[in-house]
Amino acid sequence: MALLHLDATQPVVLEGTASTIWELIDGQRTEQSIIAELDASFEDQTGQMQTQVEGFLASLQAQRLIEPASNTLL
């Protein structure tokens, strides 16, 4: 999956878990509910899932590919 903000010069390519996270961002789920769904679907052997998801979402927000909704985080 490739994302491109209209002001950007290069797309962001999402594969694997990143693509799954993108599909979960729907304006209804909170960051914590996305993490909970990923925990239920993927084995978190390193215990880093929450930190990695938070970092990924922050990166998407910094690139203006997502923004906080009025009553949810995504």
C-alpha positions in Angstrom: 0.0 0.0 0.0 1.4 3.4 -0.9 0.2 6.7 0.7 1.0 10.2 -0.7 0.1 13.5 0.9 -0.5 16.0 -1.8 2.3 18.2 -0.6 4.8 15.4 -0.4 7.3 14.4 -3.1 7.6 10.7 -2.3 5.0 8.2 -1.2 5.0 6.3 2.1 4.9 2.5 1.4 3.2 0.4 4.0 3.7 -3.4 4.2 2.7 -6.0 6.7 1.7 -4.8 10.1 1.9 -1.1 9.0 -0.7 -1.8 6.3 -2.9 -3.6 8.9 -2.6 -0.5 11.2 -3.6 1.8 8.3 -6.7 -0.3 7.7 -7.7 0.0 11.4 -7.5 3.8 11.3 -11.2 4.6 10.7 -11.9 7.7 12.8 -13.8 5.5 15.3 -11.0 3.5 17.0 -8.7 5.0 19.5 -5.0 4.4 19.6 -5.5 1.9 22.5 -8.3 0.0 20.6 -6.0 -0.4 17.6 -3.2 -1.7 19.9 -5.7 -4.1 21.5 -6.8 -5.4 18.1 -3.2 -5.9 17.0 -2.5 -7.7 20.3 -5.3 -10.1 19.6 -4.1 -10.8 16.0 -0.3 -10.8 16.4 2.0 -12.4 18.9 4.0 -9.6 20.6 7.2 -11.6 21.5 9.3 -8.6 22.2 6.7 -6.6 24.3 7.3 -3.6 22.1 4.0 -3.5 20.2 2.5 -0.6 22.0 5.7 1.5 21.7 6.0 0.6 18.0 2.4 1.4 17.2 2.6 4.7 19.0 5.7 5.6 17.1 4.2 4.6 13.8 1.1 6.6 14.4 3.1 9.6 15.5 5.1 9.3 12.2 1.9 9.2 10.2 0.7 12.3 12.0 4.0 14.1 11.5 3.7 13.5 7.8 0.1 14.8 7.9 -1.3 11.5 6.7 -3.6 11.2 9.8 -4.9 13.8 12.2 -6.7 13.5 15.6 -10.4 13.3 15.3 -12.6 15.3 17.6 -13.6 12.5 19.9 -10.9 9.8 19.1 -7.2 9.8 18.7 -7.2 8.8 15.1 
